[in-house]
Amino acid sequence: MRLFEPFRALGYITDGVPFAVQRRGIETFVTLSVGKAWQIYNCAKLTAVLVGPQMDKKIRALACWRDFTFAATGNDIAVFRRAHQVATWSGHNAKVTLLLSFGQHVLSVDLEGCLFIWAVAEVNQNRPPIGQIQLGEKFSPSCIMHPDTYLNKVLIGSEEGSLQLWNVNTRKKLYEFKGWGSSIRCCVSSPALDVVGIGCSDGKIHVHNLRYDEEIVTFMHSTRGAVTALSFRTDGQPLLAAGGSSGVISIWNLEKKKLQSVIKDAHDSSMWIFDTTDGEARLLKYRSGHSAPPMCIRYYGKGRHILSAGQDRAFRIFSVIQDQQSRELSQGHVGKRAKKLKVKDEEIKLPPVIAFDAAEIRERDWCNVVTCHLDDPCAYTWRLQNFVIGEHILKPCLEDPTPVKSCSISACGNFAVLGTEGGWLERFNLQSGISRGTYIDIGEKRQCAHNGAVVGLACEATNTLLISGGYNGDIKVWDFKGRELKFRWEIEVPLIKMVYHPGNGLLATAADDMILRLFDVTAMRLVRIFVGHMDRVTDLCFSGDGKWLLSSSMDGTIRVWDIISSRQLNAMRMDSAVTALSLSPGMDMLATTHVGHNGIYLWANRMIYSNATDIEPFINGKQVMKVSMPTVSSKRESEEADENRTIVAESNVNKPDVSGCLIGDSYSAQLTPELVTLALLPKSQWQSLVNLDIIKMRNKPIEPPKKPEKAPFFLPSLPTLSGERIFIPSSTNGDGDQDETRNDKTVFEARGKKLGGESLSFMQLLQSCAKIKDFTTFTNYLKGLSPSAVDMELRLLQIVDNENISEAEHSVELQGIGMLLDYFVNEVSCNNNFEFVQALIRLFLKIHGETIRCQVSLQEKARKLLEIQSTTWQRLDTSFQNARCMITFLSSSQF
């Protein structure tokens, strides 16, 4: 059984598939494609409002209509109502490339030039198309649009450069435009009637009149490449925006017939607004992720954020809770400098980050992040509080500068230690950026710390030791303050990666021989060796408690090693090799990055989110389990096929099954009877039982009740406690008359609750549970009732005249009250559904308290309930007081 379950992917906003825009009321929504899934953003704040499920094939086209989303995948069209797939339209013999929402229909076009017409009214059923049009053998469709005011007509562009105007109602071609000798990439309607804008692959933009087949004006795109998108302004300004494959948007003035402005590097998911005095656009909102695969990641801020650095030269912080809080850290006025130098923004940015370290303790004081960059002899500081690059640039070894390869920040957050490719080791003060000394090994041939590149650095928790690892396989332990060498290890194999856990004092290393070695820095000795990877190790990570070591390799596996027992706990194989990993401080989430993927993938720790009490069910020894990658949706994935899973060894057959206990699965299993277990009900449900009188008084109507609307005479109805009306079909006997006896029986059955296939009332269910002395079914029944229904059931047993109680006359009520007291004694003793049972007891005593006081037979049971209640609450009060005293002591102490 695998230990980590796919959860979701971060950093994916959109891909190259054209988006679909839809206006609902006063709000506008945009649907974007993300590989094999789609997501919907609200344009007001660019917040994600809906994420679709993962599909088997990549999305090639999107369309929207009301609550429905249509996605073309392969030869089929998947139909979704909000986030749930309701239908699949099949019929195409080739891949569907174009979709168009057209009134009450959806048009789809495939690569072979076949156009299908689908009825949206029958969207919930897998029905065939209502019409089909063959566009022609020498006509390869590339775009489709509906010209405004052209009833039942669509305009289709082709790769050959021609356009066809079709009537989809009569399935006839009305006219064919010859084109301009270049394939058409996009076509859009303008605010002026009969006028459309057409973008071609040669970079030309044609504004054409369809009615007279005349060209009005032609523009040439400002940069090389095809015109992939067009849009006219509809607020009266004669402007046309044209987007190209090079990521540049050109704004053309239609009246002056000239270029007005250019927006460079506009390839991110962004919104632009034209509100400046010179008429140029400015960036309003944007959402973006890495445009190249990230290489370094690390959890930050108690597991709420992830720091990430990628090959796109961007240094980002991702929020695992709210995507709108994710952003790129500013590197200064990159856009202004690039515009002044007439180069791209990427050329001005710093080189890709190869290593970084962060200290959360100094976030509010000064720069608390240090980064090392590819082939850069300097290290840069960052202030995460303001999300900007810091004012200090750390330059080690000014006499012989070499690229910085590794860095580490001390536990106090005051110092940063840098290691270079030339073996130089230097310490800097982060507040001032001044060098505070170097570390020199007098045993080396030259003045340096290592005879080779420094590939790893780590500072001990008390600032007494500094550990450095050299590429040549030498690991050295230094006195942090005195800068003297205290100890060294020689592994005689080139060192690749090194990570240190300050809590347990263990140092983990990975070398070229694919062997993981653990060193005890305090005892100065090798303590563990782990063997299992079949290719180069890419990253290492300790768990928060220091009991696990996680490693990733280019063989596509992630392995979890138990340090105490010195064994492999779990191993997973992905479709793509892992380049970096990081386990959250709470050990609930694992973040990974992969070769060729631009996102960060989150995996849920099944041991944390299940009711398993130990790690044994998740141990699969040396077996490697095949797992699928997480998707952009956080919904639970369907179970994989048996052939894609590795069968757990026979020794694990009798282990508890926790496969169903994943994220989002609620369970109320009691861990032990000594612990109080809550019912996990909504707070309003059990609180309403306590304050039901106040709620009734507040909701008391101020107008007299109105006569309810009568049901038809042939539908006799029965009001229930929950307020809904049950319609009871009338039955007839053999003579054609209604069978009143059968109707009475039906009425009785309708009043009962269906449990376990039988129709049982409140008292019948209580009696049956009391006989077997197991009230679980009765408790579940009460939990399913509304507060008013529970109150009504308890009041049905109420005795109004408590002074003249006759046991013969009120035997049913007294028996019911006695069984309820036995029920409360049993539930309080079990400590299960605690808050719900306490609310029930309060409501019960409020209704039947006087009856219990007057009846000797009930007083003994009530006295037993009081003793158990007192014992339970005394134990809880003791625990609360102990915790309160400890918190008070710690809060008033000064360390």
C-alpha positions, 0 to 999 in steps of 0.5 A: 500500500502506497504511503503518499496519495496524489492530491493536486498540482500547483502553478498551472494556469493555462496552456496553448488552447484558446480560452472561452469567455462567458458572461453570467449576469454582471460577472464574467468568467473565463474557462482555461485549459490545463493539459487534460483538465480545465478550470474557470476563473472569475475575471473580477479578481482572477480567482479560480471558482471551478476546476474540472476533473482529469480526463484521459486525453489532452484538451484541444478545444473549449466552449461554454454555455450557461452551467455547461462546459464542453471540452474536445478530447480526442475524437469525443466531446466531454460535457460537464455540468459545473464540475461533473461530467454528464455526457460524452458526445461521440461520432467524429472519426478524427480529432476534434479541433474546434468548438463553438457555442451557437445558441441552443447548439454546439458546433464541433469540427474535426481534422477531416473537415467534418462539422457536427451539430449537437443539441444542447437541450439534450445535453444530459444524454449521450445522443447522436448529433442532429446534423452533419456538414462535410466541408470539402476535401481540400478545405482544412478548417482552422477557425470558426466564428458566428458573424453578428446578426447573421442568423444560423450562419457561421464563417469557417477559415482554413489552412489553405487560406479560404473562408466558407460561409455556411447556413447550419440550419439548411446545411448549405454553403452560401459563399466562399471567400478566396482569401489571401494566400496564407492560412487563417489562424483566427477570425473575430466579429467587429462592432460594425455590421458585416465587418470581421477581423481575420488573422493569418499565419504570415503576420497580416491582419485583414479587416474585411466586409463580408457583405460586399467581399471587400477588404477595408484595411490591412495591418502587418503584425509588429513582430514575426510570427502568426496572428493567433488572436484578435479582439475589437474594442466594443466601447466606442474606441476604434482599436483592434488588439492582435496577439501573435505567437511571439507573445506580443500584443499590437494595438491598432488604431482603425481610424488612423490606420496605424499602430498605436502601442505594443505590449511585449511579453504578454504571454502570461494569464493577465488582464489589461486595462485601457485607462491611461491618458495616452491610450496605452494599456496597463497590466490590471491583474495576472495569474502565472506559474513557472514557464519552465520546470522548477528545480528547487523547492522548499516548504516555508511558513509552517507548511502554508507556502512553498518557495520555488525556483525554476529554469525560467529565471523566476523565484516564486512563492506558492500558497498551498491554501489560496492560489491567488496568494502565489506570486513571483518575487520581484527582481527590481524594475526588470520591465523598465530596464528591458524596455530601455535596453530593448531586450526581453525581460528574461535577459535582464533577470538573474540566472536560474537559481540552483540552491537557496536557503531561508530562515523564517525567524528573521522575516520581519527584521531583514533579508531572510533568503539567500539564493545561488545562481547558475554560473554566478559568482555572487549570492543574492538576498531576498526579503520575503516580507515585501516579496522583493530582492534584497539590497545586499549582494554577497560576493565571496573570494573577491581575489579569485571569484568562482560561481557560488554553488551552495549556501546555508543560513544559521539557525539564528538568521544572522549569518549566511555561509557560501560555498563556491566552485573553487572550494572557498567557504565564507561567512556573511552577516545578512543584516549588513552584507559584510563578510565575517571571515572565511574557513580555511583548511591548512591541510589543503594544497592551496588556501581553501576549504575544499579541494573542489566545489562545495556542493553542500552546507549546513549549520548546526542548531546552536551555531556551534558547528558548520558542516560542508561537503565537497564534490571530491567526497570530503565532508568537514565539520568546522567550529562555527565561531572559531572557523577551525576544522574539527573533524572530516569524513572521506567517502571516496566518491563524488558527493552530489547532495547533502542535507542536515536535520537540526533536531536529531543532528543527523547528516544525510548525503548522496553520492555518485554510487547511488548510496545514501549515508547518514552521519551522526554529527555529534558522535562524529561517526557513520550510523546508517547506509541505505541502498536501493536507487538505480540511478543518480539521486536528485534530492534528499529530505528529512521528515519533521520529526527526523524519523524518515529520510526521503530520497528521489532519483532519476530512475523515477522513484521516491523512497521513504527510509525509516532511520530508526529501523534502518529499512525502506518503508515505501517506494513509488515510481512516477512517469517522470523523474523527480528533480526536487522534493520537500516534506511539510513540517507537519508531514501531511503533504509532500511537494515534488517537481518533475522533469518536463513539468512546469508545476509543483505536485502535492501528495497527501500522507495517507498515514496522517489522513487515515485512522491507522495507528502505525506505519505497518499497513503502508510498508511494502518493503523493496517493492516499488508501486506505480502511481499516477501524477496529481492533477490540478483538481484536489478531488479524490482520484478513482482507484487504479486498475489492478495491473497498475498496482503492485500487490502487497506481500501476503504478510500484509493481508491481515493488516488494517485496511485504510485504503478508503481513509483519504483526504476528505473522508470523514470517519468517527471511529473511536480510538479508545473508550478513555478518550472523548469522541465528538459526533462531527455534526454541524455546530448548529445542529446540536446547539439548536437542541439547547436553544430550541425554545429561543429559536421558536420564539424568534421565528414565531410568525407575526401573521396568522397562518394561511390555509395551505394549498390543497393537493389534488383530490387523487393525491392524499398527503400526510404531513411529517415531523420534518415538514415535508408532505408524503403523498400516499397512493390509494389502493383498491380491493377487488371490487374497485373500492378503496382499501382503508385498512391498507391505507392505514397501514401505509400511513403507519409505515410512512410515519416510520423511518427506513432503517436496515430495510425495515420501517421502524418508529422512534420507540420501536427502534429504541426498544430493539436497540435496548434488547441487544444493548447496542444503541449505535443504530438509534444514535445514527437515527437521532443524528439524522433528525432535525432539531425540531423532529428530535424535540417532537419525539421527546415531547410525545413521551411527556406526562403533563400532570405529574401530580397524578401519575398512574403507572397503569395509565402512563406505562408506555411513557414511563417505559420510554423515559426509562429506556432513554435514561438507560440509553444516556447511561450507555452513551456517556459511559462510551464517551462517544458522540459526546457533544451531541449526547450532552445536548440531548440530555439537556433537552431530555431533562428539560422536558421530563425532569419533573416526571423523573423527580416524582417517580422513584423507579426513574430516580435510581437510573437518573442517579446512575447517570449523574454519577457517570456524568460527574466522573466524566466531566471531572476527568475533562476538567482536570485535563483542561486545568492542566493544559491551562496551567501549562499555557499560563506558565509558558506564556508568563516565562521569559527565555 
